Amino acid sequence: MHGQFRKRYTQTTQEQKMYAVLEVLKNGRGRKELALELNVSVNSITTWIRKFKEAGENGFSSYSQEEIMRLKEIEKKYNEQKALELLKKLPIYIHLKKLPYPKKLKKL
């Protein structure tokens, strides 16, 4: 029956992690007290503080900095491709706008 009484912790959001870090760093709250309040381990709070000191709020992201940069580059290329597609359609649109358009349609 080993591990039967192991405490289950809750998943935390980035906002909760930021709250915990600021409570410890700015307000001087104890990690153990905060861990009990948030239902997380003291080790988790320690890890969040370390990550915050290393990378700021981005330290809480599950993506690495390299992955974030790679995704931003993909997004940039996608947006450029969409802009090019629109520019290719522009001459047709301009041509259609120059065509005469009857003011009133004749009734049949």
OpenMM code with the backbone's topology and positions (N, CA, C; nanometers):
from openmm import Vec3, app, unit

residues = "MET HIS GLY GLN PHE ARG LYS ARG TYR THR GLN THR THR GLN GLU GLN LYS MET TYR ALA VAL LEU GLU VAL LEU LYS ASN GLY ARG GLY ARG LYS GLU LEU ALA LEU GLU LEU ASN VAL SER VAL ASN SER ILE THR THR TRP ILE ARG LYS PHE LYS GLU ALA GLY GLU ASN GLY PHE SER SER TYR SER GLN GLU GLU ILE MET ARG LEU LYS GLU ILE GLU LYS LYS TYR ASN GLU GLN LYS ALA LEU GLU LEU LEU LYS LYS LEU PRO ILE TYR ILE HIS LEU LYS LYS LEU PRO TYR PRO LYS LYS LEU LYS LYS LEU".split()
positions = [
    Vec3(0.0811, -0.1189, 0.0000),
    Vec3(0.0000, 0.0000, 0.0000),
    Vec3(0.0857, 0.1257, 0.0000),
    Vec3(0.1997, 0.1168, -0.0572),
    Vec3(0.2912, 0.2303, -0.0644),
    Vec3(0.2331, 0.3388, -0.1547),
    Vec3(0.2353, 0.4635, -0.1088),
    Vec3(0.1865, 0.5748, -0.1898),
    Vec3(0.0373, 0.5967, -0.1823),
    Vec3(-0.0311, 0.5176, -0.1004),
    Vec3(-0.1764, 0.5272, -0.0915),
    Vec3(-0.2214, 0.6641, -0.0397),
    Vec3(-0.1460, 0.7222, 0.0505),
    Vec3(-0.1857, 0.8485, 0.1112),
    Vec3(-0.1099, 0.9678, 0.0537),
    Vec3(-0.0590, 0.9494, -0.0632),
    Vec3(0.0160, 1.0567, -0.1275),
    Vec3(-0.0771, 1.1732, -0.1606),
    Vec3(-0.0323, 1.2931, -0.1310),
    Vec3(-0.1140, 1.4122, -0.1535),
    Vec3(-0.1227, 1.4432, -0.3028),
    Vec3(-0.2418, 1.4754, -0.3475),
    Vec3(-0.2620, 1.5149, -0.4868),
    Vec3(-0.2630, 1.6668, -0.4943),
    Vec3(-0.1863, 1.7176, -0.5884),
    Vec3(-0.1779, 1.8617, -0.6074),
    Vec3(-0.2617, 1.9020, -0.7270),
    Vec3(-0.3003, 2.0274, -0.7285),
    Vec3(-0.3810, 2.0776, -0.8395),
    Vec3(-0.2915, 2.1366, -0.9474),
    Vec3(-0.3446, 2.1410, -1.0690),
    Vec3(-0.2729, 2.2074, -1.1778),
    Vec3(-0.2878, 2.3576, -1.1580),
    Vec3(-0.1826, 2.4307, -1.1909),
    Vec3(-0.1851, 2.5750, -1.1693),
    Vec3(-0.1716, 2.6498, -1.3007),
    Vec3(-0.2348, 2.7653, -1.3046),
    Vec3(-0.2259, 2.8511, -1.4228),
    Vec3(-0.1036, 2.9410, -1.4101),
    Vec3(-0.0714, 3.0084, -1.5194),
    Vec3(0.0400, 3.1031, -1.5158),
    Vec3(0.0118, 3.2159, -1.4167),
    Vec3(-0.1139, 3.2574, -1.4070),
    Vec3(-0.1505, 3.3641, -1.3140),
    Vec3(-0.1264, 3.3206, -1.1697),
    Vec3(-0.1609, 3.1949, -1.1382),
    Vec3(-0.1384, 3.1444, -1.0028),
    Vec3(0.0110, 3.1358, -0.9717),
    Vec3(0.0879, 3.0942, -1.0702),
    Vec3(0.2331, 3.0861, -1.0509),
    Vec3(0.2907, 3.2249, -1.0265),
    Vec3(0.2441, 3.3224, -1.1045),
    Vec3(0.2923, 3.4592, -1.0891),
    Vec3(0.2540, 3.5133, -0.9516),
    Vec3(0.1323, 3.4846, -0.9096),
    Vec3(0.0866, 3.5263, -0.7768),
    Vec3(0.1789, 3.4691, -0.6691),
    Vec3(0.2089, 3.3412, -0.6780),
    Vec3(0.2940, 3.2760, -0.5783),
    Vec3(0.4330, 3.3390, -0.5754),
    Vec3(0.4894, 3.3608, -0.6926),
    Vec3(0.6240, 3.4188, -0.7011),
    Vec3(0.6257, 3.5581, -0.6382),
    Vec3(0.5277, 3.6405, -0.6720),
    Vec3(0.5236, 3.7767, -0.6182),
    Vec3(0.4975, 3.7782, -0.4680),
    Vec3(0.4158, 3.6858, -0.4210),
    Vec3(0.3905, 3.6775, -0.2772),
    Vec3(0.5193, 3.6480, -0.2010),
    Vec3(0.6019, 3.5610, -0.2562),
    Vec3(0.7276, 3.5261, -0.1895),
    Vec3(0.8297, 3.6385, -0.2046),
    Vec3(0.8501, 3.6853, -0.3280),
    Vec3(0.9569, 3.7820, -0.3538),
    Vec3(0.9254, 3.9232, -0.3042),
    Vec3(0.8030, 3.9685, -0.3248),
    Vec3(0.7698, 4.1072, -0.2893),
    Vec3(0.7097, 4.1202, -0.1496),
    Vec3(0.6263, 4.0244, -0.1132),
    Vec3(0.5555, 4.0360, 0.0141),
    Vec3(0.6189, 3.9537, 0.1256),
    Vec3(0.7204, 3.8752, 0.0918),
    Vec3(0.7936, 3.8006, 0.1931),
    Vec3(0.7189, 3.6846, 0.2563),
    Vec3(0.6174, 3.6343, 0.1891),
    Vec3(0.5434, 3.5205, 0.2452),
    Vec3(0.6280, 3.3951, 0.2397),
    Vec3(0.6032, 3.3066, 0.3322),
    Vec3(0.6759, 3.1809, 0.3373),
    Vec3(0.6272, 3.0842, 0.2308),
    Vec3(0.7192, 3.0101, 0.1743),
    Vec3(0.6847, 2.9144, 0.0686),
    Vec3(0.5939, 2.8037, 0.1201),
    Vec3(0.6196, 2.7576, 0.2407),
    Vec3(0.5402, 2.6475, 0.2961),
    Vec3(0.3951, 2.6904, 0.3161),
    Vec3(0.3766, 2.8090, 0.3736),
    Vec3(0.2418, 2.8637, 0.3958),
    Vec3(0.1682, 2.8794, 0.2629),
    Vec3(0.2370, 2.9334, 0.1651),
    Vec3(0.1782, 2.9560, 0.0333),
    Vec3(0.1469, 2.8240, -0.0370),
    Vec3(0.2348, 2.7262, -0.0202),
    Vec3(0.2130, 2.5946, -0.0807),
    Vec3(0.0850, 2.5315, -0.0267),
    Vec3(0.0618, 2.5441, 0.1026),
    Vec3(-0.0613, 2.4908, 0.1622),
    Vec3(-0.1839, 2.5636, 0.1081),
    Vec3(-0.1735, 2.6953, 0.0963),
    Vec3(-0.2858, 2.7756, 0.0460),
    Vec3(-0.3221, 2.7380, -0.0973),
    Vec3(-0.2199, 2.7188, -0.1815),
    Vec3(-0.2429, 2.6928, -0.3240),
    Vec3(-0.2525, 2.5444, -0.3578),
    Vec3(-0.2313, 2.4583, -0.2578),
    Vec3(-0.2333, 2.3136, -0.2778),
    Vec3(-0.1293, 2.2695, -0.3813),
    Vec3(-0.0083, 2.3206, -0.3624),
    Vec3(0.1055, 2.2820, -0.4464),
    Vec3(0.2218, 2.2481, -0.3539),
    Vec3(0.3253, 2.1906, -0.4093),
    Vec3(0.4414, 2.1580, -0.3268),
    Vec3(0.5319, 2.2804, -0.3108),
    Vec3(0.6069, 2.2807, -0.2028),
    Vec3(0.7048, 2.3869, -0.1789),
    Vec3(0.8075, 2.3862, -0.2914),
    Vec3(0.8421, 2.2665, -0.3372),
    Vec3(0.9383, 2.2522, -0.4464),
    Vec3(0.8878, 2.3213, -0.5737),
    Vec3(0.7577, 2.3127, -0.5992),
    Vec3(0.7005, 2.3791, -0.7177),
    Vec3(0.7201, 2.5297, -0.7088),
    Vec3(0.6923, 2.5858, -0.5930),
    Vec3(0.7082, 2.7305, -0.5755),
    Vec3(0.8538, 2.7699, -0.5941),
    Vec3(0.9444, 2.6906, -0.5401),
    Vec3(1.0875, 2.7174, -0.5564),
    Vec3(1.1259, 2.7157, -0.7038),
    Vec3(1.0734, 2.6189, -0.7778),
    Vec3(1.1008, 2.6085, -0.9217),
    Vec3(1.0453, 2.7295, -0.9957),
    Vec3(0.9245, 2.7720, -0.9623),
    Vec3(0.8638, 2.8879, -1.0282),
    Vec3(0.9467, 3.0135, -1.0043),
    Vec3(0.9966, 3.0289, -0.8838),
    Vec3(1.0793, 3.1460, -0.8517),
    Vec3(1.2070, 3.1438, -0.9350),
    Vec3(1.2694, 3.0275, -0.9444),
    Vec3(1.3926, 3.0150, -1.0238),
    Vec3(1.3649, 3.0477, -1.1700),
    Vec3(1.2571, 2.9908, -1.2250),
    Vec3(1.2228, 3.0157, -1.3655),
    Vec3(1.1899, 3.1633, -1.3888),
    Vec3(1.1216, 3.2252, -1.2925),
    Vec3(1.0879, 3.3669, -1.3048),
    Vec3(1.2140, 3.4523, -1.3066),
    Vec3(1.3083, 3.4195, -1.2203),
    Vec3(1.4337, 3.4954, -1.2150),
    Vec3(1.5148, 3.4782, -1.3434),
    Vec3(1.5046, 3.3616, -1.4063),
    Vec3(1.5798, 3.3342, -1.5295),
    Vec3(1.5162, 3.3982, -1.6523),
    Vec3(1.3827, 3.3911, -1.6627),
    Vec3(1.3179, 3.4316, -1.7877),
    Vec3(1.1955, 3.5199, -1.7695),
    Vec3(1.1699, 3.5692, -1.6514),
    Vec3(1.0504, 3.6494, -1.6302),
    Vec3(0.9253, 3.5641, -1.6428),
    Vec3(0.8146, 3.6272, -1.6823),
    Vec3(0.6885, 3.5534, -1.6950),
    Vec3(0.6961, 3.4439, -1.8003),
    Vec3(0.7834, 3.4594, -1.9006),
    Vec3(0.7986, 3.3567, -2.0038),
    Vec3(0.8539, 3.2273, -1.9466),
    Vec3(0.9142, 3.2332, -1.8296),
    Vec3(0.9680, 3.1138, -1.7665),
    Vec3(0.8610, 3.0139, -1.7278),
    Vec3(0.7357, 3.0587, -1.7190),
    Vec3(0.6263, 2.9693, -1.6831),
    Vec3(0.5708, 2.8941, -1.8026),
    Vec3(0.6085, 2.9348, -1.9206),
    Vec3(0.5574, 2.8720, -2.0422),
    Vec3(0.6107, 2.7306, -2.0550),
    Vec3(0.5283, 2.6435, -2.1085),
    Vec3(0.5727, 2.5058, -2.1296),
    Vec3(0.6609, 2.4960, -2.2539),
    Vec3(0.6666, 2.6044, -2.3313),
    Vec3(0.7509, 2.6067, -2.4498),
    Vec3(0.8860, 2.6693, -2.4157),
    Vec3(0.9901, 2.6200, -2.4779),
    Vec3(1.1219, 2.6797, -2.4587),
    Vec3(1.1299, 2.8080, -2.5414),
    Vec3(1.2269, 2.8916, -2.5113),
    Vec3(1.2455, 3.0162, -2.5861),
    Vec3(1.2693, 2.9863, -2.7339),
    Vec3(1.3449, 2.8800, -2.7622),
    Vec3(1.3718, 2.8437, -2.9018),
    Vec3(1.2424, 2.8058, -2.9729),
    Vec3(1.1557, 2.7320, -2.9036),
    Vec3(1.0286, 2.6897, -2.9627),
    Vec3(0.9387, 2.8110, -2.9866),
    Vec3(0.9373, 2.9034, -2.8938),
    Vec3(0.8571, 3.0251, -2.9103),
    Vec3(0.9058, 3.1045, -3.0308),
    Vec3(1.0375, 3.1197, -3.0436),
    Vec3(1.0941, 3.1926, -3.1581),
    Vec3(1.0609, 3.1212, -3.2891),
    Vec3(1.0690, 2.9891, -3.2888),
    Vec3(1.0384, 2.9115, -3.4085),
    Vec3(0.8915, 2.9303, -3.4473),
    Vec3(0.8019, 2.9257, -3.3498),
    Vec3(0.6598, 2.9442, -3.3776),
    Vec3(0.6303, 3.0854, -3.4279),
    Vec3(0.6974, 3.1850, -3.3725),
    Vec3(0.6791, 3.3227, -3.4194),
    Vec3(0.7268, 3.3375, -3.5633),
    Vec3(0.8360, 3.2709, -3.5979),
    Vec3(0.8883, 3.2760, -3.7350),
    Vec3(0.7900, 3.2106, -3.8321),
    Vec3(0.7322, 3.0980, -3.7917),
    Vec3(0.6323, 3.0303, -3.8752),
    Vec3(0.5113, 3.1212, -3.8945),
    Vec3(0.4662, 3.1851, -3.7873),
    Vec3(0.3519, 3.2761, -3.7959),
    Vec3(0.3823, 3.3938, -3.8887),
    Vec3(0.5030, 3.4473, -3.8799),
    Vec3(0.5436, 3.5592, -3.9652),
    Vec3(0.5414, 3.5180, -4.1124),
    Vec3(0.5968, 3.4002, -4.1434),
    Vec3(0.5981, 3.3518, -4.2819),
    Vec3(0.4563, 3.3282, -4.3325),
    Vec3(0.3700, 3.2752, -4.2466),
    Vec3(0.2310, 3.2515, -4.2844),
    Vec3(0.1622, 3.3840, -4.3186),
    Vec3(0.1812, 3.4845, -4.2337),
    Vec3(0.1197, 3.6156, -4.2584),
    Vec3(0.1731, 3.6796, -4.3860),
    Vec3(0.3029, 3.6637, -4.4126),
    Vec3(0.3612, 3.7164, -4.5364),
    Vec3(0.3014, 3.6463, -4.6580),
    Vec3(0.2816, 3.5151, -4.6478),
    Vec3(0.2238, 3.4381, -4.7584),
    Vec3(0.0807, 3.4838, -4.7856),
    Vec3(0.0031, 3.5061, -4.6799),
    Vec3(-0.1348, 3.5534, -4.6961),
    Vec3(-0.1363, 3.6920, -4.7615),
    Vec3(-0.0442, 3.7785, -4.7221),
    Vec3(-0.0362, 3.9124, -4.7810),
    Vec3(-0.0015, 3.9035, -4.9290),
    Vec3(0.0904, 3.8142, -4.9649),
    Vec3(0.1264, 3.7960, -5.1060),
    Vec3(0.0079, 3.7466, -5.1876),
    Vec3(-0.0691, 3.6545, -5.1311),
    Vec3(-0.1871, 3.6040, -5.2011),
    Vec3(-0.2865, 3.7174, -5.2272),
    Vec3(-0.3037, 3.8050, -5.1300),
    Vec3(-0.3939, 3.9190, -5.1488),
    Vec3(-0.3406, 4.0151, -5.2541),
    Vec3(-0.2104, 4.0392, -5.2533),
    Vec3(-0.1504, 4.1294, -5.3521),
    Vec3(-0.1628, 4.0736, -5.4932),
    Vec3(-0.1563, 3.9423, -5.5066),
    Vec3(-0.1713, 3.8809, -5.6388),
    Vec3(-0.3122, 3.9010, -5.6920),
    Vec3(-0.4112, 3.9091, -5.6031),
    Vec3(-0.5499, 3.9277, -5.6441),
    Vec3(-0.5826, 4.0748, -5.6694),
    Vec3(-0.4993, 4.1648, -5.6231),
    Vec3(-0.5254, 4.3080, -5.6323),
    Vec3(-0.5440, 4.3580, -5.7756),
    Vec3(-0.4593, 4.3200, -5.8736),
    Vec3(-0.4810, 4.3695, -6.0105),
    Vec3(-0.6185, 4.3323, -6.0665),
    Vec3(-0.6670, 4.2149, -6.0364),
    Vec3(-0.7993, 4.1732, -6.0839),
    Vec3(-0.9057, 4.2616, -6.0199),
    Vec3(-0.8934, 4.2881, -5.8932),
    Vec3(-0.9889, 4.3715, -5.8215),
    Vec3(-0.9904, 4.5130, -5.8794),
    Vec3(-0.8724, 4.5692, -5.9035),
    Vec3(-0.8630, 4.7046, -5.9602),
    Vec3(-0.9255, 4.7078, -6.0992),
    Vec3(-0.8994, 4.6062, -6.1792),
    Vec3(-0.9559, 4.5980, -6.3136),
    Vec3(-1.1085, 4.5923, -6.3061),
    Vec3(-1.1617, 4.5130, -6.2170),
    Vec3(-1.3068, 4.5019, -6.2041),
    Vec3(-1.3691, 4.6341, -6.1578),
    Vec3(-1.3008, 4.7085, -6.0743),
    Vec3(-1.3530, 4.8369, -6.0261),
    Vec3(-1.3606, 4.9389, -6.1393),
    Vec3(-1.2749, 4.9245, -6.2413),
    Vec3(-1.2721, 5.0201, -6.3523),
    Vec3(-1.3803, 4.9917, -6.4555),
    Vec3(-1.4367, 4.8732, -6.4522),
    Vec3(-1.5412, 4.8393, -6.5484),
    Vec3(-1.6640, 4.9261, -6.5232),
    Vec3(-1.7310, 4.9675, -6.6319),
    Vec3(-1.8507, 5.0507, -6.6129),
    Vec3(-1.9600, 4.9706, -6.5422),
    Vec3(-2.0279, 5.0363, -6.4549),
    Vec3(-2.1353, 4.9728, -6.3794),
    Vec3(-2.2620, 5.0533, -6.4044),
    Vec3(-2.3665, 4.9889, -6.4527),
    Vec3(-2.4893, 5.0646, -6.4831),
    Vec3(-2.5498, 5.1245, -6.3557),
    Vec3(-2.5975, 5.2511, -6.3704),
    Vec3(-2.6552, 5.3181, -6.2542),
    Vec3(-2.7857, 5.2526, -6.2129),
    Vec3(-2.8680, 5.2209, -6.3109),
    Vec3(-2.9943, 5.1537, -6.2813),
    Vec3(-3.0072, 5.0346, -6.3740),
    Vec3(-3.0527, 4.9287, -6.3176),
    Vec3(-3.0770, 4.8115, -6.4011),
    Vec3(-3.2135, 4.8279, -6.4677),
    Vec3(-3.2178, 4.7907, -6.5955),
    Vec3(-3.3441, 4.7989, -6.6675),
    Vec3(-3.4357, 4.6880, -6.6188),
    Vec3(-3.5610, 4.7253, -6.6016),
    Vec3(-3.6586, 4.6244, -6.5604),
    Vec3(-3.6888, 4.5351, -6.6787),
    Vec3(-3.7016, 4.4096, -6.6524),
    Vec3(-3.7312, 4.3138, -6.7591),
    Vec3(-3.8758, 4.3060, -6.7896),
] * unit.nanometer
topology = app.Topology()
chain = topology.addChain("A")
for resn in residues:
    res = topology.addResidue(resn, chain)
    for name in ("N", "CA", "C"):
        topology.addAtom(name, app.Element.getBySymbol(name[0]), res)
